[in-house]
Amino acid sequence: VGQQGRYKEAEELLRQCLDTRKTVLGKDHPDTLSNMKNVGLAVDNQGRYKEAEKLYRQCLEATKTVCGEAHPDPLGLMNNLALAVEL
């Protein structure tokens, strides 16, 4: 859906999935954090940069704790965060 430019619809679906993952897997599970990043991307693609920045920051801190700072996931999130802040 997001690849079709339907970011609002994608965001709604991703948020539903995120809520389920938090309940089933826990808020710090890598799959939950990946889903949170995807919500951030959907929000970012709608031009809601402050909201995306907040999501990226939350996800970044949790991912650093779970995976470690040298893991590729936090590095990718830092890139997304930088782009959201820049815009």
C-alpha positions, 0 to 999 in steps of 0.5 A: 500500500505504501509503495503505491503512495497510499501512505495514510492507509499504510500508516493505519495498517502499520499502527494496527500491526504495531499494537498487535506486536507490542501485545504479542511480542513485547515493545522491545522485540526486534520485530516490534521495533522494525514495525515502529520504524515502518510507521515512522517511514509512513508518517515521514512520507506524509510530510509529518516530520516532527511526528516521524522524528519522535517515532524514530527517536523512540525506536532508536533508543530501544533498538540501541538497547536491544541490538547494541549501538554497532548493529546496522539497525540503529545506524539506519534509524539514525539516518532516518532521524537525520533526514526527518530533522533536516526537513 
